[in-house]
Amino acid sequence: MDEQRFNMSMRKYLKEVGVTSQQEIERVVREEGLAGKGKLKVKMVLTAKGTGLNHVVEGEIDLV
């Protein structure tokens, strides 16, 4: 495996996930008028087809 190519591909994917996730969270906060209403509980689930990968990250985002 070409490690440099793998790392670049992974970074590109993670950047896309981060940017699009932020856009979607901002959209739902705006459209549902959630700004200033406590915290938004979020959960991200990462899976990979054909593997046993199932990684869950839960957290809260302040809506101040």
ABEGO torsion letter per residue (X at the ends): XBAAAAAAAAAAAAAAAAAAAAAAAAAAAAAAGABGBEBBBBBBBBBBBGBABBBBBBBBBBAX
